[in-house]
Amino acid sequence: MNLCNAEEGKEYIIKQILTDDEELDAFLFSLGCYSGEPITVVSRTKNNCVVSIKDGRYNIDLQLAEAILI
C-alpha cells in the first residue's frame, strides 16, 4: 500500500521508497523519510498530502506519495 491510500491521522511504518531518481531519494532521506520510520498523513487535498515525519510536517505531491510504500 502506498501513502495515497493511507488513513488520515493513523501512524504507519515506511516499508520502502520506490524511485529510480537518486536526487528524490536523497531529498526524502534528508526529511527523515526512509524504511522503518513512522509516518502519518495529517491531511489530504486534491493534489497534495501533508505528512508528519519525526518532528516535522511536510507538504508532498501525490506522485511522491505514491512512491512511499507503507
Order of alpha helices (4+ residues) and beta strands (2+ residues): beta-beta-alpha-beta-beta-beta-alpha-beta
